[in-house]
Amino acid sequence: MNKKIIPWILAIFVLVSINIILPHTDKIATTKTLEQNNYKVILVGGYDFWAGNKSDWYKTKFQALAPNGDTVIGTVTKGLFSNENVIRVKN
């Protein structure tokens, strides 16, 4: 193999590994989004791999009291370059 290609392959491998290992969560934006929509935050944190769609970069789990008083569990998702947060309630 060409000696110039090996560092590039190694660099790509390292970047992909870091991307997979590090969770993409945003606790501050999740808390702010929930409070702006009249949810009372109980717990925020954790990455939810299966929530959202392929364009969502941040997927932060939460547990909160909904405006109607029900306890809900869900995920707040956001794209990498987007300012829009989406509340996705599971129950």
C-alpha positions as CSV (number, residue, x, y, z in Angstrom):
1,M,0.0,0.0,0.0
2,N,1.2,3.5,-0.7
3,K,2.7,5.2,2.3
4,K,0.8,8.4,1.6
5,I,-2.6,6.7,1.9
6,I,-2.0,5.0,5.3
7,P,-2.2,8.3,7.3
8,W,-5.4,9.3,5.6
9,I,-7.0,6.0,6.3
10,L,-5.9,6.1,9.9
11,A,-7.3,9.7,10.2
12,I,-10.6,8.7,8.8
13,F,-10.8,5.7,11.1
14,V,-10.1,7.9,14.1
15,L,-12.7,10.5,13.2
16,V,-15.4,7.9,12.5
17,S,-14.5,6.2,15.8
18,I,-14.8,9.4,17.8
19,N,-18.1,10.2,16.1
20,I,-19.5,6.9,17.1
21,I,-18.2,6.9,20.7
22,L,-19.2,10.4,21.7
23,P,-22.9,10.9,22.3
24,H,-24.5,13.9,20.7
25,T,-26.6,15.4,23.5
26,D,-27.5,19.0,24.3
27,K,-28.8,19.2,27.9
28,I,-29.1,23.0,27.9
29,A,-31.1,23.3,24.7
30,T,-33.3,20.4,25.7
31,T,-34.1,22.0,29.1
32,K,-34.8,25.3,27.5
33,T,-37.0,23.8,24.8
34,L,-39.1,21.9,27.3
35,E,-39.5,24.9,29.6
36,Q,-40.6,27.1,26.7
37,N,-43.3,24.6,25.9
38,N,-44.6,24.5,29.5
39,Y,-43.1,21.1,30.4
40,K,-41.7,20.8,34.0
41,V,-38.4,19.0,33.6
42,I,-37.8,16.0,35.9
43,L,-34.7,14.5,34.2
44,V,-32.6,15.3,31.2
45,G,-29.7,13.4,29.8
46,G,-28.6,10.4,27.8
47,Y,-28.5,9.7,24.0
48,D,-31.4,8.0,22.3
49,F,-30.0,6.4,19.1
50,W,-33.4,5.3,17.7
51,A,-35.2,8.6,18.1
52,G,-35.6,11.1,15.3
53,N,-34.5,10.8,11.7
54,K,-31.3,10.6,9.8
55,S,-30.8,14.4,9.8
56,D,-31.0,14.8,13.6
57,W,-27.6,15.1,15.1
58,Y,-28.5,15.8,18.8
59,K,-30.9,13.3,20.4
60,T,-31.3,14.0,24.1
61,K,-33.6,11.9,26.3
62,F,-35.9,13.5,28.9
63,Q,-38.5,12.8,31.5
64,A,-40.9,15.7,32.3
65,L,-44.4,16.7,33.4
66,A,-46.5,17.7,30.3
67,P,-48.7,20.8,30.4
68,N,-51.7,18.6,31.1
69,G,-50.0,17.0,34.2
70,D,-49.0,13.7,32.7
71,T,-45.5,12.3,33.1
72,V,-43.9,11.8,29.7
73,I,-40.7,10.3,28.4
74,G,-39.2,11.3,25.1
75,T,-36.4,12.9,23.2
76,V,-35.6,16.4,22.0
77,T,-33.9,16.3,18.6
78,K,-32.0,18.9,16.6
79,G,-29.9,18.9,13.5
80,L,-26.2,19.7,13.4
81,F,-26.7,23.2,11.8
82,S,-30.3,23.7,12.8
83,N,-31.7,26.0,15.4
84,E,-35.0,24.1,15.6
85,N,-35.6,21.6,18.4
86,V,-38.3,19.0,18.1
87,I,-39.9,17.4,21.1
88,R,-40.7,13.7,20.4
89,V,-42.8,12.2,23.1
90,K,-42.8,8.3,23.4
91,N,-46.0,7.8,25.5
